[in-house]
Amino acid sequence: MKSLHGVLPRLFFSWLAMAGLHAASTNLFWRWSNPLPFGANIADLAVRQNEPVVAVAEYGQAYESFDLANWYALDTGTDLWLRSATYFGSTPTNTARLLVVTAQSGNILVSGDHSTFTLLNLGTTNWIESVAASPSRLVAVGDAGAIYTSDDATNWTRRASAAIGTAWLRGVAWRSNGIFCVVGDGGLVATSPNGIVWTRQTSRTTAALNRVIPLPGGFAAVGDAGAVIVDSSGSGTNWRSLASGATSDLFAAQLEYRADYPLNPVGALLVAGDGELRSGVVSLNIWSDETDPRRSSPAPKATYLAGYWNSTSAVFAGRAGIIALGRRPLPTSAFNWSILDSPPRSWLFAAATNTAYATNTVALFTNNAVTLRTTRTTNRFAVAVGDGPTILQSDRGITWATSLLPTNATSKVILDVATLPEQFVAVGSGGLILRSPVAYEPLLSTNTFTNSAGTTVRVVLTNWLNTMGIAWYASTHPATNTLQGLAASPSRIVAAGAAGILLASTNAIAWSRLHSPTTNFLTSVAVGPSAWVASGDQGTLLSSPDGLAWTRQASGTTQWIWRTRWTTDRFVAVGYAGTILTSPDGSSWTPRASGVTNNLHDVLLVEDTWYAVGGQGTVLASRDSISWTRLSTLTSKTLLALAHLDGRLLAFGADGSILRAVVRPFPEPVHLAEWPHQPSESVFLATGEPGHLFRLDRGTNLLDWASGPLLEIPEDASSLLFLDSRTNAPDLQFFRASQSVP
């Protein structure tokens, strides 16, 4: 079941009826804005000829692709962490019958069409870390020596093995001679002819082994501290250790098919892991570091978790959705590596929004005459700042462009950004201060028209492009302390940072140093109608009536208070170990129970709902800033900043992560402009607001409805053309676009 527009349904974690039109949502449906096409950590890849490659990741995320460039999200129906995937069984045309995915806490997902997934619980809390398939049997392994077998992917039996005991099993593979091989903690290697009876083998290593793969002549396994072992017996009974030169943990391996080296027993091999990607000729034990920057086209120094050989190329995938492709132009030449999609993956520490005004003139040709039409627009846009140094800019929060930075920002880290009228200001390491004011660059366009007499009329128009948020300039700064906190009122800007430094300016160009009552690191500044607040390490809270004279206040905590925001009628501060404090005036503070112990890094009020984000992808929501509820998320990466842009909540963090979620319900429903009228028809045309989510339900009457796939009006269009593979039988004649999500 696929959309003709290229959008597939994706997981949705929980449901609420639509709230009032002016209420923000506490039931968020997150999507990736960066890295694209998705930034999830790819735990495994399921690969089979004539089938799409399927990538599985944390929080129930799964994606499929036929070309590794265009990826479509699968609606797994769960937010469990997915650990491994394989195809199982075949049809008469030799295409896979089932996709089997293992998950946390003893769960397995099975799908026959990649559209509908069945969740099976094995009755254990053990995580199922890996799965392998023979033509007739599945073997899944995991924590505490867990081994399960199934011949139909539905009924699973746990197998006890004295040879394995309770060791943590991390990988399993099947070889075409009928042998299963499992690897795990302490260098454990065991083999089985049927997945039921297991024999422990001598691996010649004590390192934890993370993955095992079949080879033409045996098996290969990789593990912690660069461990690489190879079996050349064909049955997993004769292992030897290889010195690949890797010292970091390895999580993936794959056979390289090279015409100049025979496959039997091994030939050439690639291994990858935490900042490692190496190729080697096993018979000679000669290895090359594919990430060496001196190479002409090195592989990115990333964390790789899975890989396979794609007929002529090596494919490795891993953290933050990275997919690297390596190919040798000739069998004896070096690999050329490329990233299929190369978005910024720098950590993003802060974000802000601003308003840009534009006047756009276009030329029209009507009745043999040229007329000009001028429109004035008001556009909201956002910037995000981070390591690299990096500044990204977006007008909708969906796609992001890299901004231009001055030379003095080289090698710096940008840690905060604030909004002024017609200007952004940013601060960072080494006392860096940058500003991006409203400025206009000419944009010329030439229009050519031909009148009824055949005469060509050329019209050259000059429009002006506002570069605020795109072009940045350096400001003089009076100190080299790292600056991490920044806030602005209509008349003053205050920055704070290392050793308690406080700086003030009226124009973001000239800065003066203020007296500070602390030497603790300050990471945030906030301003309300009648007070300023700065916060930082060791529970530090400072307040000021004017941003110039500062006084230390009691916070009641020694936790790092990472960020403080003014939100309509109160200050809200968040920090380490789940710390949340509120204050009406910046002087007296009250602790609030967050319900989490993860570090919190930012808080934001959107209409009537407060949101907070932090470590391990933590997202919290509150209607009153007092009682907080944990929400679903897409990532386990640290989230460091929040922004609100045109009804979308944006979250920023590690590895360039940018998540977006619609927090304002759409005022208009989705309409079905066209639908199947005959049993042979299967095309739907839905119209609505870009980004609107809905379910396409069916029923045999107007009372009982069968829930359908979760769909989305594309955010670059106002309609969705959807091809439904389900039959349109005569008894299924009613359809609706269910408005059960914002």
N, C-alpha and C positions, 0 to 999 in steps of 0.2 A: 504494500500500500504506500504509494509515493505521491507527493505533491508535484505537479508539473512545474511549479515555480522553484522547486529545489528545496523545499522545507519539509522536514519530517516531524512527526510528533516526538515529544521528549518527555522525560519523567516529570511528574508533578507530585509533590510530597504530601500535601494535605489540602483540605477543602474548607471553604467558608462561603456562605452566601455573600453576594455583593453588598458592600457597606454603602452608606450614604454618599452622595456625590462629592461631599467636601471632607470625607474622612480618609486618612491615609490607611494603607493596608498593613495588618500585622500577620498576613499570610502570604509571604513573598515567593514569587516564582522567579528565580535567578536565571540570568543568561550571561554568557561570556561576551565581553567587548574586547578584551585583550588578555592573553595572546589569542589570536584567531588562527584556525577555526574554533579551537577550544584550548583552555589552559589547564585542564585536568592532568594529573599524573597518570600516564598510561602504564598500568600494571602489567598488561599482557596483550598480545595480538593473536586473534584466531585467524588462521590462513588456510585456504583450500582452493584448489584450481576451480575456476568457474563460479566462485563465490566471492562476495565482497570481503575485504579485510575488515575485521571487527576489533576495535580498541575498547578495552574496559578499564574503568578507573574508579575513583572514590565516589561515595555518595550516589551509588546507583547509575553513574553515567556510563553510557555505551554509545559508540559512534561507528558507522560503517562507511566504507569508501571502496569504489572500484578502481580509482586512479591515484589514491593517496593525496590528491589535491582538493577534491570536493568531498566533504564529510557531512553525513546526515545523522542527527541525533536519534537514538532509539528510545522508545517509551518503555523502560523496564518495569515501571510501576513500583519501584522501591528506592529507598535512600541508603541501603546497605552498601558497604564497601565491596566492590567487585575485585577479585584477586586473580582469576585465571579463566581462560576460555578455550574451547575447542569445538570443532565440527565432529559430528558423530552420525554414522549411518550413511546410506546413499539411496538414491532413486535409480530406476533403470537407466537414466541418462548420466549417471555418475555424479550428480550434484548432491550436496549435503542435505540430509534430511532434518537434522536438528542442530541448533546452536546451544551448547551447554556452558554455563558460566557459574563458577564457584564464588562464594561470598563469605562475609564474616558470620560468626556465630552459627555455624552448621547449616548454612542455607545454600541452595543451588537453584539457579534459574534455567528454564528450558524454553526454547522457542523454535517453532517450525517455520515461521515466516518473518521473523525479525520485527513483527508488529505487535504480537501478543506474547507475553512472557508468563509462564507459570512458576510460582515461587514454591519450592519444596524445602521443608525444614527437616533435617536429619535427626532431630531430637538430641542435639548436643550443643554446647556452647563453644566447642572448638572451632576455630577459623579453618575453613577449607582453602588451603593456599594454592593448590595446583591440581590440574586434571589432565588426563591423557586418555586417548581413545585408540583401541584396536578396531578392526572392522565389526566386531561383535560384542565388545565389552568396554565399559568406562571404568577408570580407576581414579578416585579423588583422594587426596591426602592432605593432612594438616597438623594442627597442634596435638600434643600429647599422644603421638603415635597413631593418630586417626587415619584409618584406611577404609574407604568405602568402595564397593563395586556395584555396578548396575549393568544389566544387559538391555535395558529399554529406556534409560534416562529418567524413569519415573520411580521405580522401586529400587531402593538402595539398601545394601547390607554391610554392616560394619564387620571388618575382619581383624581379629586379634593376631598378633605375631610376637612370639617370644624373642625372635631375632631382632625386632625393632624396639619393643618395649614402649616407653612413653616419650621417645625422642620427638622433638619438633621436626616434622617433615616439611620441606620447603619446595621440593620439585619432584615431578614424576614424568617419565617419557615411555613411549612404546616404540619398539623397533620391529621392522617388518618380518623378522624371523620368529616373532611371537613372544619376545621377552619384554616385560615391564621392568623399569629401573627407577628406584626412588632414592632421593638424597636428602640430607638434613643436617642437624646439629652434630658437632664433634666429628666431622668427616664421615658421617654415616652414609653407606651405600648398601642397598639391598636389591636383589633381583627376584623376579617371579615369572613363571611361565603362564600364570593365569590370573594374577592379581590377588590370589587368596593365600597361597603358601609362599612364604618369603625366606630367602637365604641371605644372610649378611655376608658382605664381601670386604676384602682388605683394600682400602682406598689409598693408603699411603699418605694420608693427610689427616690432621686433627682440626682443620679449619671448618667452620660451618659452610656447608655447600648450599647454594641458593637456587641453582637451576641445572637441569640435565637435559641433553638433547641426543637424539639418535644420530649415528654416523653410518656410512656405508660399511665400515669395518667394526663398529662397536658403539660406544657412547663417549660423550665428553661432558664434564661437569665443571662449573665455576663456583667460587665462593668468596668468603671474606679474606681480606688481606692479600688479594691478588691470586688466590688459589686457582690453579687450572690442572685438572687431571683428565687423562684419556684412557679409555679401554680399547684394546685392539683385538680382543678375543671374539667379538661378535655377540657375546652373551653376558658382558658385564662382570667377568671374573678375573680379568688381568689388567690392573690399573697402574699407571705410572704418572708421576708429577712432571709438569712442564714449567719452565721459567720464562714467563711471558714478559717480565719486566714490570708488570703491574703491581702496585703496592696497596691500592685502595680496594674496597669491596667490589666484587664483580657480581652482576645480576643477570647477565644475558650472554648467550653464545650462539654462533651459527656456523654452519659449514660454508666455506667459500668454494664455488665451483670454478676451478682454473684448468684450462686446457693443458698447461705446462706441468701440472702435478697430478698424478693419479689419485683418484678418490680412495682407493683401497690401500691401507685400512682407513686413513684419515685424509691425507692431502693437506689442504690449507684450512685455517680456522680463524674466526674473528671472535674476540671476547670484549665485553663492555661492562661498564658499571659507573661508580661514583667518580666522575671526571676522567674515566678511562675508556679508551677505544683502541684496541690493538689488533693487528693482523699478523699471522705467523704461518710459516711452513712447518708443519708438525714433525715431519721426518728429519728435518735439519735443526729444529728447535731455534729458528731464526725469526725474530719478531720485530715489528715496526710500530712506533707510536703514531697512530693516525691523528692525534690531536696536537702534534708538534707544530708550533707556530711557524717554524722555518719551512714547512712544506708549502707547496704552491697553492693547494686547496685543502687545508686541514679540516678535520672534523671538529665541530664545536666541543669545547670542554664542558660537557653537560653530564647530568646523571641519567644513564640509560638503564631501562628496566626490562626491555623486551626487544627482540629482533628476529628477522628471518631473511632468507635469500630470495630475492624477487627476480628469478630467471637470469638476469644479467647484473643485478645490483644488490648491494647490502643495504638493508633497511634497519635502523635502530630507532626506538622511540622511548620516551621516558618523561621525566619531570617537566611540568609546565607545558605538556602537550607537544614537546619537541619531537620532530621526525626528521632524521638525517638520512640522506641517501648517498651512497658511495659507489662509484663505478670506475673500473680500470679501462682506459681507452684501448689498451693492449694488455694481453695477459701478463707481460713482464713490466708494465709501467705502474706507477704509483696510483693509488686511489685519488679520484677527485671527489670531494665531499661538498654537498650543498644541503641547505635546509629548505624544505618544500615551502614553508611559510616562515618569514623571518621578522616577526614583530618585535618591538622592544620588550626585553625581559628584565630590565632593571627594577630594583625595588622602588616602589612609589610610596612616599611618606606623607604627602599632604595634597589637598586639592581645594580649589575655590572656583566660584562662578562670577561672571560679570555680564554686562550688557553692552552690545555694540549697535550703533545706529548706522544705517546705510541708505543711500539713495541710488537707485538703479534706473538707468535710462536705456530703453530698447527702441530700435527702429522698426516701424511697420510700413508696409507698402500696400496701400488700398486706393482704388480708383485712380491708378496711374500717378499717385502722389505719395511722397514719403511723409509719414507722421511719426512723432516721437511720443513715447509714453513713459512717464516717470513715476516710480513708486518708492515710497519710503518705508523701510522695515525696521523693526526692533528685534534684535536677535540675542538670545541668551546663549552663552557658551561656557565651557569649563576648561580649566587647565589642571594638570596633575604634575607634581614635581618629584624627583627622586635621584637615585644613584646614577652614576654614569659620566657626567651629570646628564639628567634627562628632564625635559619639560615637554609634555604632550598637550595638545589642544584639540577640542572637539566641540562641534556646534549642537550635537544631539546626545552625546554620550555613547554613541554606537560605534563609530569609527574614529580613530585618533591619528593626528598628524604630529610629527616631531617639529619642535620649534627651533629657532636659530638662537644660539647663545654666544656671548662675547668670549674673547680668548681668555680673559681672566677667570672664567668658570671652568677651564680645563682641569680635570682631575679632582674637581670638587664634588661634594654631595649636597644637593639642594633639599632642605629639610622642612620648609614651611613656605606658604604663599598666602597672601591676603589681598582682599579686594578694596580698592579705593574708587572714587568716582573717576571713570575714564582711565583707570590705571590698575595694573597688578604690581605687587612688590613681592619678591622672594628672597629668602635668606638661607645660608648653609654653612658648610665647614670653612674653616680659615677666615671667618668673619665676612664671608661672601654676602653681598647685597646686590640684587638685580631689580630692575624695574622694566615694565613694559607698558608705556603710555599709549593712548590713542594716537595713531599716526596713519596717514593715508598714502598709498602708493598708486600711481596711475596704472590703469588697466585698459589698454586700447583694444578695440574690436572693429573689424571691417565688415560691413554688410554690402552685398552686391545685389542689385535688383535690375530687372529688365522691363522697360515699359512697353506699351502696345506698339510703339513705333520701332521697337528693336533696339532702343538706346539703353546702354548700360549706365546705371546710376550707382555710384559708390558713396556710401555713408560711413565715415569714421567717427566712432564714439569713444569718448574717454570717460570711463567710470573710475571710481576711487576705491581701492581695497584697504579696509582697516586692518592693520597689522598688530593690533593689541593682542597679546597672548602668543603671537608668532615670533615677533622680533623683540629681543631683550637687550638691555644696556646696563653697563656696570655703574654702580654708585660708589662714591668714596666712603670708606668705613674706618672708624677710629680705633679698631682693635682687631686682633686675629683670633679671638675666641670663636669657637663654633657657635653659630646662632641657630636656634631651633624653634623658638616661639615668636609669633608675629600677630599683631592685631592693629586695626586702624579705626579711628573715629573720623568724623568730617574734618577735624582740625589737627589731628595728631596721629602719628604712627609710632608704635613701641615694639622693639625687638628684644628678645631675651635669649640666654644661652649658657655656655659653660662658665663655671666659677661664679654663677649668679649675675653675670653681666646683664645690664639693662641699657638700651639705647633708645633715643627719641629723635623724631624728625617731624617737620611740618610739610615736607615735599618729597620725601624718599630720596633726596639727593644729598643734602647736608645732614649729618647725624651728630648728636652730642651724647656723651656718656653720663648716665645718672648714678646717683648713690644707690647701692643695693644693700638690703639688710641681711643678705645670705651669700654664702659661697657655694651653695648647692647648685647642681645643674638644673637650669630652668628650661622646660621643654614646651611651654605653652603660655600664651597671653590671650586674654579675652577682654572685651569691653562691653559694658552695659550702659544704660542711660545715665547712671550716677556713680559708677565705679568701674575700675579696672581690676583685673585679677591675673596674677602670674602663678604658675604651679610647676613643680618639678620633683626632683629626687628627695628621698627621706621624708615624704609627706609634706613637702614645702608648699605653703600657700602664702602669697603676698597680695595685698590690696592697696589701691590708691584711688583718691577721689578725682585725680586729674591726669594720671599717667606719668607724673613727674616725681611726686613724693610717695615712697612706698613703705608699707608697714607689714611686718610678719603677723600672720594669723594662725590660730590653733586649728589643725586639721583633724586631730584625734587619730592619726594613723602615721606609720613610718613607711608605708608603701609609696612607691613612686607614683605621683599623680601626673599622668602623662599628658592629658589634655583637658582643658576647661573651655566651655562654651557658654555664652549668654543665649538663652532661649526664651524669648518673649517676656517672661516675667521672673525668671530665675536663672542663676548660674547652675550648671551641671558639670561636675568634674568626674573623670574616669581615670583608672590607673591599674597598677599591677594587682594580681591576686583577686581580680573581680571587684576592685574598689569602685564604688559610686558614692559621690557626695553631692548634696544640693544646698544652695544658699539663696536667700532673697536679695542679699545686699553685698556679698563678697566678704563679709566679716564673720558671720556665724554660719557654721556648716553642720549639716546633719547627714550621718551615714545612711545609706540605703542598701538593702540586700539585693544583690544581683543574681544570686542563685548559681554563680559559676566561680571557679577559682582561676580561670584563665586571665591573662593580662588583657586589659581593655585599653584601647588606644584612641578612640574618637567617639563622639556623641553628637547627634544632630536632631533637631526638631523639624519634622515635616508636617505642616498643617497641625493636626492634633495628636501626633504620635512621635515619641522619642525613639531613636534607634541608636544602638551602640555596637561597635565591632572591636574584635581583638584577636588574640592568638588562636591558632588551630581553626581558623575560619569562623570564630564565634560571632554570632549575630543575635542581639537582644532587642526587644521592643517593649515599650511601656506607654500607657495612655496618660500617666500622671507623673512620670519620672520617679515614682516611689516603688511600685510593684513591677517587676521585670519578668518577661517570658523569653525563653530561648527559641529562636526560629530556625528553620531549615537553612541549609547552605549548600554551595556547590564545591567548596574547596576546604582543604585542611591547612592551607597556607595562612600565615599571619596577615590579618587585615589591619591597616594602619590609618585609614582616612575615609571620610564620607563626604558626599556632596549631593545636592538635589538640583536636578535640571529638567524642566518641562515635564513634571509628573513622574520622573524616573529617579529612584534612589541609586546612587553610584557608590561602590565600595572599592578601595584601592589597597594594594599590599605587595607581598613578596612575589618575586619573579614576574613583575609587571602585571600582576593580576588586576583586572578591572572587571567587576561584576555589575550588572544593571538589573533592576527590578521595577516594574510599574507599581507605584504606590497610590496612584489616583485612579479610581475606576473610570472607565470610559462612559461618557454620558449616553452614547448611542449604542444599541445592540448590533451584533453582526447579523446581516441579512443574507439569506440564501437567494441569490439572483437566478440561479439555475440549478437543477437537480435532476436525477434520473426519473424519467417518466415511463420508461419501458424496462422490462427485465434485462434486456441486452445493454442498457446504458449504465455508465459508472462514473460520470464526470459531474462534479459539483463546482459551482462558482459562488464563492462567498465574498461579500463586500463589507467593509467596516474601517475603523480607525487603524492606521499602521501600528503594529505591535499588539493588537487585541488578541487575547487567547480565548478559545472556545472549544467545546466538545461537539462533535458531530454525532448526534444520537439518532436512533431508529426506534420505531414502534409499530405495532400492528393496530393500535388505537391511539387515542389522544391522551390516555391516562397512564399507560405503562410504557416506559422507555428503557431501551438498552443503551448503556453508556458507550459512546464511540471514542475514536482517537482524539487526542488533544492536538489541536491545530493552532496556527498563529497567522494572522494577517501580516505579511512581510513588512518590515519597518521601512522599506524603501518603496512601498506600493500601498494601494488601498483595496486590493482584491487578491484572492487566492484561488487558483484553479487546482482542484484536488481530484486525483484519480483514485477511486476506492476499489480495491481488488475483491471485496466481498460481493457475493451475488445479490442482485436486486430482484429477489424472488417476488412473486405477486403478493405474498402475505406480508411483505415488508415495504409498505408504501408511504409511511409517514416519516419525515425527517425534521430535525430542528437543530439550530445552533444554540447549544446550552450556555446560558450566561452565568456559569457558576464559578468563574475566575475573574479577577480584575482585568 
